[in-house]
Amino acid sequence: MAVSKYILVSLPLQGSASSAWENLQRGISKIAFDIPTYKFHIPDLRVGTLDSLLALSDDLTKANSVVEGVTHKVKRQIDELERVAIADSSALAVDGVPIDSYVTRFSWDEAKYPTMTPLREVVDSIQDSVAKLEDDLKVRVAEYSNVKTQLSTNLRKQSGSMAVRDLSNLVKADDVISTEHLVTLLVVVSKYSQKDWLSHYETLSSFVVPRSSKKLSEDNEYALYTVTLFRKVADTFKTSAREKGFQVRDFEFDPEGQMQRSEELDRLQHDQEILQSTLLQWCYASYGEVFSSWMHICAIRIFTESILRYGLPPQFLVTVLAPSAKNEKKVRATLENLCDGRNSGFWKSDEDSGMIGLAGGDADVHPYVSITVNLSA
């Protein structure tokens, strides 16, 4: 079963990192043997001053919200496109690494974000690249949506109610007469008024050609009939027909225009398929890019909050866990027990602590740094 939520946790070291890891695994195994637990590897990042970290901490919460939002926006677009294309959604990855594996085996991208770069610059760089990606997404989605809307409008004209749809593909050349004196009109008749039409159409005006009405098509509501009459009484006939509840549709047989509309429909269908495929491929690639950016923001948050929480030099163990909803409360209790008594008591109440905002971004305050990563939203 795919994991939909991970918890990134930083625990203060009371001894060696290996003993802390063993204690964590031992405590988690007492709850359940199937709770995924991994080390989350963060390199020695450039710390700077505590003042700069404190200022960065506030901005990181906002940056995380923005980058996470764009990540979910791309994922929702993928889901929408896959519903249309009936595609396989298992291809989400970062540089070929499945998302779950990328989270549990996270490795800092030193080439993209050198560890000696000030954290503020790294965060700004990530935000800039994600903002550009979001702008690109908006442009691509707008282009796709525009063509999709045009196609939908054209298809609606082709398949809507007889009272409003395009009639050109229902009428053949030998169905209509158009001469100097004679004209064929197309009349939309309620499905349940067809007998009334056939009984009275010849009397709606003078100069109606007897037995000239022929049914061309029928849908769930209406039937389409022709009637031939003298051109000079066409307006009179339309008025009388309207009074009887029959709708005379304005129509001019135009085979060239019909061909152009058919070609336009084919073009729109082709363009939509191309744009849909291109957008889906771009979203797959971009999801990997923005998800990686999000995980690097999370790594910086964990690193920054841990120093502000536990002090210098950096001495903490960062792990990633995926407890089930029913086990999460027990897991957090275990994590709290792994923290020393002084630190745990200090964080019991955020009102008493005076340190609101350094809880790692979760709604609840814990004696350890904690960030929740929701893969679906």
C-alpha positions in Angstrom: 0.0 0.0 0.0 1.4 3.4 -1.0 2.4 5.8 1.8 0.6 9.1 1.7 2.2 10.8 4.7 5.7 10.9 6.2 6.9 12.5 9.4 10.4 14.0 9.4 11.7 14.1 13.0 14.9 15.5 14.5 15.9 14.1 17.9 18.5 15.6 20.2 21.6 13.4 20.7 22.2 12.4 24.3 25.1 10.1 23.3 26.2 8.8 19.9 24.1 9.0 16.8 24.2 5.2 16.5 22.9 4.6 20.0 20.1 7.1 19.3 19.2 5.3 16.1 19.2 1.9 17.9 17.0 3.3 20.7 14.6 4.7 18.1 14.3 1.5 16.3 13.8 -0.4 19.5 11.0 1.9 20.6 9.3 1.9 17.3 9.4 -1.9 17.0 7.5 -2.2 20.3 4.6 -0.5 18.6 4.6 -2.4 15.4 7.1 -4.2 13.2 5.9 -2.7 9.9 6.4 1.0 10.6 8.8 2.3 8.0 11.7 4.1 9.7 14.7 5.5 7.9 17.6 7.9 8.5 17.2 11.2 6.7 20.6 12.3 5.7 21.4 16.1 5.9 24.9 17.3 5.3 26.7 19.9 7.4 25.0 23.0 6.0 26.3 26.6 6.5 24.9 27.7 9.8 25.6 31.5 9.8 24.4 33.4 12.9 21.6 32.4 15.2 19.9 35.7 14.3 20.0 34.9 10.6 18.6 31.4 11.3 15.8 32.9 13.4 14.8 35.2 10.6 15.1 32.4 8.1 12.9 30.2 10.2 9.9 32.4 9.7 10.5 32.6 5.9 10.9 28.8 5.7 7.4 28.2 6.8 6.1 30.4 4.1 8.5 29.0 1.5 7.4 25.5 2.4 3.8 26.4 2.0 4.4 27.8 -1.4 6.6 25.0 -2.7 4.3 22.3 -1.2 1.4 24.0 -2.9 3.0 24.0 -6.3 4.0 20.3 -5.8 0.3 19.4 -5.1 -0.8 21.6 -8.0 1.3 19.7 -10.5 0.2 16.4 -9.0 -3.5 17.4 -9.3 -2.9 18.3 -12.9 -1.3 14.9 -13.5 -4.3 13.2 -11.9 -6.7 15.2 -14.1 -4.8 14.4 -17.3 -4.5 10.7 -16.4 -8.3 10.5 -15.9 -8.7 11.7 -19.4 -5.8 9.7 -20.9 -6.4 6.6 -18.7 -2.6 6.6 -18.1 -0.6 4.8 -15.4 0.2 7.0 -12.4 3.0 4.9 -11.0 5.7 6.9 -13.0 6.1 9.7 -10.4 9.8 10.0 -9.7 12.7 12.3 -9.1 15.4 11.6 -11.7 14.1 8.1 -12.1 13.9 7.4 -8.4 10.3 6.6 -7.2 8.9 9.2 -4.8 8.8 6.9 -1.8 12.4 5.9 -2.3 13.4 9.5 -2.8 12.0 10.5 0.6 13.3 7.5 2.5 16.7 7.6 0.9 17.0 11.4 0.6 20.4 12.7 -0.6 21.3 16.3 -0.6 21.9 17.6 -4.2 25.4 19.1 -3.7 25.7 20.0 -7.4 22.6 22.2 -7.3 22.8 23.5 -3.8 26.5 23.6 -2.6 26.6 23.1 1.2 28.8 26.2 1.6 26.2 28.5 0.1 24.3 30.6 2.7 21.0 29.0 3.5 19.1 32.2 2.6 20.6 32.0 -0.9 19.6 28.4 -1.2 16.0 29.0 -0.1 15.8 32.1 -2.5 17.1 30.0 -5.4 14.6 27.2 -4.7 11.7 29.7 -4.5 12.8 31.4 -7.8 13.0 28.1 -9.7 9.6 26.9 -8.3 8.0 30.3 -9.1 9.2 30.0 -12.7 7.9 26.4 -12.9 4.5 27.5 -11.6 4.4 30.3 -14.2 5.2 27.8 -16.9 2.5 25.5 -15.6 -0.1 28.2 -15.8 0.9 29.1 -19.4 0.8 25.4 -20.5 -2.5 24.7 -18.7 -4.1 27.8 -20.2 -3.1 26.8 -23.7 -4.4 23.2 -23.2 -7.6 24.5 -21.6 -8.2 26.9 -24.4 -8.1 24.2 -27.0 -10.1 21.9 -24.8 -12.8 24.5 -24.4 -12.9 25.2 -28.2 -13.2 21.5 -28.9 -15.9 21.1 -26.3 -17.8 24.0 -27.8 -17.6 22.5 -31.3 -18.6 19.0 -30.1 -21.5 20.5 -28.2 -22.7 22.2 -31.4 -22.4 18.8 -33.2 -24.2 16.8 -30.6 -26.5 19.1 -28.6 -30.2 19.5 -28.8 -31.7 19.8 -32.2 -32.9 23.3 -31.2 -29.4 24.7 -30.8 -26.9 22.3 -32.5 -25.2 22.7 -35.8 -27.4 21.1 -38.5 -25.0 21.0 -41.4 -24.0 17.3 -40.9 -27.6 16.3 -40.8 -28.6 17.9 -44.1 -27.6 16.6 -47.5 -27.7 18.5 -50.8 -30.9 16.7 -52.1 -32.7 17.5 -48.8 -33.1 21.2 -49.7 -34.2 23.3 -52.6 -33.1 26.9 -53.1 -34.2 28.6 -56.3 -35.5 32.0 -57.2 -39.1 31.1 -56.2 -38.8 28.0 -54.0 -37.0 27.5 -50.6 -36.7 24.7 -48.1 -37.0 25.5 -44.5 -35.7 23.4 -41.6 -38.2 23.1 -38.7 -37.5 21.7 -35.2 -40.6 20.0 -33.8 -41.1 18.6 -30.4 -40.9 14.9 -30.3 -44.4 14.7 -29.0 -45.9 17.2 -31.5 -44.9 15.5 -34.8 -48.5 14.4 -35.6 -49.6 18.0 -35.1 -46.9 19.2 -37.4 -47.7 16.7 -40.2 -51.4 17.6 -39.9 -51.0 21.3 -40.0 -47.8 22.4 -41.7 -49.5 22.8 -45.1 -52.0 25.2 -43.6 -49.5 27.5 -41.8 -49.4 29.8 -44.9 -50.4 29.8 -48.5 -48.1 28.4 -51.2 -46.7 25.5 -49.2 -45.8 22.5 -51.4 -48.1 19.6 -50.4 -46.4 16.6 -48.9 -43.0 18.3 -49.0 -42.2 17.7 -45.3 -39.6 15.0 -44.6 -38.0 14.0 -41.3 -34.3 14.2 -41.4 -33.3 13.3 -37.8 -34.6 12.9 -34.3 -33.1 13.1 -30.8 -34.5 12.6 -27.3 -36.5 15.9 -27.4 -36.9 17.0 -31.0 -37.3 16.0 -34.6 -35.9 17.9 -37.6 -38.3 18.3 -40.5 -38.0 20.0 -43.9 -40.8 21.9 -45.6 -40.7 23.5 -49.1 -42.7 26.6 -50.0 -42.6 29.7 -52.1 -39.9 32.0 -51.0 -42.2 35.0 -50.9 -44.3 33.5 -48.0 -41.3 32.3 -46.0 -41.6 35.1 -43.4 -45.3 34.5 -43.0 -44.7 30.7 -42.6 -42.1 31.3 -39.9 -44.4 33.5 -37.9 -47.3 31.1 -38.0 -44.9 28.2 -37.2 -43.6 30.0 -34.1 -47.1 30.7 -32.9 -47.8 27.0 -33.1 -44.7 26.1 -31.1 -42.6 25.0 -34.1 -39.0 26.5 -34.4 -37.8 27.4 -37.9 -34.0 27.2 -37.8 -31.9 29.7 -39.9 -30.0 27.5 -42.2 -28.1 27.8 -45.5 -26.6 24.8 -47.1 -22.9 25.4 -47.5 -20.9 22.3 -48.3 -17.6 24.2 -48.3 -18.3 25.7 -44.9 -19.3 22.3 -43.6 -16.0 20.9 -44.8 -14.1 23.7 -43.1 -16.0 23.0 -39.8 -15.2 19.3 -40.1 -11.5 20.1 -40.7 -11.5 22.6 -37.8 -12.9 19.8 -35.5 -10.3 17.4 -36.6 -7.6 20.0 -36.0 -8.8 20.8 -32.5 -9.0 17.1 -31.6 -5.4 16.6 -32.9 -4.2 19.7 -31.1 -5.8 18.6 -27.8 -4.2 15.2 -28.0 -0.8 16.7 -28.7 -1.1 19.3 -25.9 -2.5 16.8 -23.5 0.4 14.4 -24.1 3.0 17.2 -24.0 1.5 18.7 -20.8 1.4 15.3 -19.1 5.1 14.6 -20.0 6.1 18.1 -18.7 4.1 17.5 -15.5 5.9 14.2 -14.8 9.3 15.9 -15.3 8.3 19.0 -13.4 6.8 17.1 -10.5 10.2 15.4 -9.9 11.9 18.8 -10.0 9.4 20.6 -7.7 9.2 17.6 -5.3 13.0 17.6 -5.0 12.8 21.3 -4.2 10.2 20.7 -1.5 12.3 18.0 0.1 15.4 20.3 0.2 13.2 23.0 1.8 12.1 20.4 4.4 15.7 19.4 5.0 16.7 23.1 5.6 13.7 23.5 7.9 14.7 20.4 10.0 18.3 21.6 10.1 17.4 25.2 11.0 14.8 24.4 13.6 17.0 21.7 15.2 19.8 24.3 15.8 17.4 26.8 17.1 15.8 24.1 19.3 18.9 22.2 20.5 21.7 24.8 20.1 25.2 24.6 18.6 27.1 22.6 17.6 24.6 20.6 15.5 24.0 17.4 17.4 20.8 15.7 16.4 19.5 12.6 14.6 17.1 13.2 11.7 14.7 10.3 10.7 11.7 9.8 8.4 8.9 7.7 9.6 5.6 6.6 8.0 3.3 5.4 10.8 -0.3 4.5 10.1 -3.0 6.9 11.4 -3.8 4.5 14.3 -0.2 4.2 15.3 0.9 7.9 15.0 -0.1 8.8 18.5 1.9 5.9 20.0 4.9 6.8 17.7 4.9 10.4 18.9 4.7 9.2 22.5 7.8 7.0 21.9 9.6 9.9 20.3 8.9 12.1 23.2 10.2 9.5 25.6 13.5 9.5 23.7 14.0 13.2 24.4 15.6 14.1 27.7 13.4 15.2 30.6 14.6 18.8 30.6 13.9 19.3 27.0 10.6 17.5 27.1 9.3 19.6 30.0 10.5 22.8 28.3 8.2 22.0 25.3 5.1 20.8 27.2 3.3 24.2 26.7 4.0 26.6 23.9 2.5 29.4 26.0 4.9 28.8 28.9 7.9 28.2 26.7 7.7 31.5 24.9 9.1 29.8 21.8 6.1 29.6 19.6 7.0 29.1 16.0 9.9 26.7 16.5 7.8 23.6 16.5 8.9 22.5 13.1 5.7 23.5 11.4 3.3 21.0 13.0 0.1 22.3 14.7 1.1 20.5 17.9 4.2 21.4 19.9 6.6 18.5 20.6 9.8 18.2 22.5 11.5 17.3 19.2 11.4 18.9 15.8 8.7 17.5 13.5 7.6 18.2 10.0 4.7 16.4 8.3 5.0 15.6 4.6 1.7 14.9 2.9 2.1 13.4 -0.5 -1.5 14.0 -1.4 -3.6 17.1 -0.8 
